[in-house]
Amino acid sequence: MLARMSDPVTPLPDPRPLPPIEPALEDCCGSGCPNCIFDVYQMLLANYKEALAAWEARHPEAAGEQP
């Protein structure tokens, strides 16, 4: 069913991004994997920081608050 132009628009949810879970030292196998769990974590952390900055720009009233 198509929405009519006069129907109210419901905003899409825009939840605050959640940080990735940091792996424990014992989670690494220590064999020098090309995709080490710590490398993957650093990539996810960088993505999270970028997403959080964008979210805070959209929600300036919540910037700096802890989740």
VOGU-3710 file (C-alpha; in Angstrom, 3 decimals, decimal comma):
1> mlarmsdpvt> 0,000/0,000/0,000  1,365/3,412/-0,941  1,393/6,273/1,544  -0,508/9,399/0,667  1,251/12,733/0,675  -1,063/13,919/3,478  -0,129/10,989/5,754  2,160/11,998/8,620  5,733/10,905/8,179  7,109/8,744/10,952
11> plpdprplpp> 10,812/9,400/11,462  13,110/6,418/11,173  14,762/5,346/14,417  18,282/6,697/14,827  19,820/4,895/17,805  23,179/5,892/19,229  25,941/3,621/17,848  27,313/1,079/20,294  31,057/0,515/20,695  32,538/-2,823/19,697
21> iepaledccg> 33,425/-5,262/22,447  37,163/-5,279/23,090  38,646/-8,765/22,839  40,537/-10,211/25,791  44,234/-10,995/25,454  43,466/-14,729/25,535  41,109/-14,335/22,536  44,153/-13,996/20,258  45,701/-17,261/19,058  49,127/-15,605/18,688
31> sgcpncifdv> 49,858/-17,156/15,286  50,094/-13,870/13,351  46,788/-14,199/11,497  46,323/-11,683/8,664  42,976/-10,749/10,251  43,990/-10,745/13,894  41,102/-10,187/16,274  42,872/-7,079/17,574  43,251/-5,652/14,049  39,563/-6,294/13,414
41> yqmllanyke> 38,719/-4,641/16,732  40,760/-1,542/15,802  38,918/-1,322/12,468  35,537/-1,674/14,212  36,565/0,934/16,793  37,516/3,422/14,064  34,176/2,789/12,314  32,354/3,253/15,623  34,087/6,568/16,333  33,161/7,825/12,866
51> alaawearhp> 29,540/6,685/13,257  29,345/8,225/16,740  30,639/11,583/15,481  28,023/11,563/12,705  25,298/10,590/15,181  26,341/13,354/17,605  26,213/15,866/14,724  22,602/14,780/14,123  21,832/14,851/17,874  23,786/17,793/19,316
61> eaageqp> 21,649/17,736/22,484  23,080/14,290/23,334  26,707/14,894/22,365  29,142/13,861/25,078  26,642/11,724/26,995  27,626/8,182/27,903  25,395/5,392/26,552
//
